[in-house]
Amino acid sequence: MKKCCNNCFKDYLFWRYIHKNGFDGKCDFCNQTGDVCIDLDDGIFVKMFTLISKMYIEMPVRRSKQLFSFIQDEWNVFSESTNQINLFNELCHIHGTDSETYYVFNPDYNRLADVWYEYKTTVKHKNRFINSLPEEIERLLSSPNERYKLLDKENTLFRARIGSGDEFGISPYPANLIDMGMPPINKARAGRANPDGIPYLYLASSQETALAEVRPWCGALVTIAKFQLQQSVNTINFSFHSENSLFDYLESENVENALNRLQFFNSLSYEMSQPISPSDSYIEYIPTQYLTEFIKNEGYDGIIFDSSLGAGQNVVLFNQDNVEVNASEIVKIGQIIYDFIEL
């Protein structure tokens, strides 16, 4: 029986399981010696593929993808130091799973996502102001859940603003909240998270993402400010690449509920990360604005979601009391690279 080692896994919980339950040996996939190994028919992999068989179903149609893409792209299970595809294919072979066909997430676990879709239709086209979130979604967001994330004090974030602090394009906007913080009330325009007239502070996890979010053109001058958190803030993380571990779902007492929550949050992740088009009607933002306001009223300080324009994440804070602007610099945009997909 072939074996893999703890260092084959980037997911810390898998790494810890193998480190605790394995044996000394030589890994068949990363060829390292002196590590802790387990056989590929170990019970943890039996649980893993039992869960996978519930989560994903074969669907050889457009927009489906191979199973390895789900497991690695969405869960980040395997380490870069191992032969990821060979290890996964061998696991599939041992546990009776076809690694070559294409899969989609099992629609049996769309119940919460369907509830959200019905709510969106209602709030956009039926009842807008006398309304509330569905009770099941309210309970999920008002109680501890797997998408809670604490951003630690002194976490560094970024914000960009097109233009400079002088008419010659030499100096950046000053490093303060007046020039680089949230817009004044009369200039706060609707976004995914905020309604018209209610400003939030949109930040980014990297300089590149902050630049992408303001959609600059070649040759544009852009000021980038560096923000520092002055105290820890509580957020809900809608990012696809959150800190969730596949291992947690193996140990879940109610897998069906856990998978329904997973698909609901994935649906929101997709929705929050879609680019805002100038041609979009403002009503398209109303459901996520309502959801964000509910989260704010539950005492959270902000939300996190994937950027639609950059590789990083957006961090939206509901106020700017907990941040300081440490520095600002001015940059000139060089080459812009466009990517596209055929429809």
Order of alpha helices (4+ residues) and beta strands (2+ residues): beta-alpha-beta-beta-alpha-beta-beta-alpha-beta-alpha-alpha-beta-beta-alpha-beta-alpha-beta-beta-alpha-alpha-alpha-beta-beta-beta
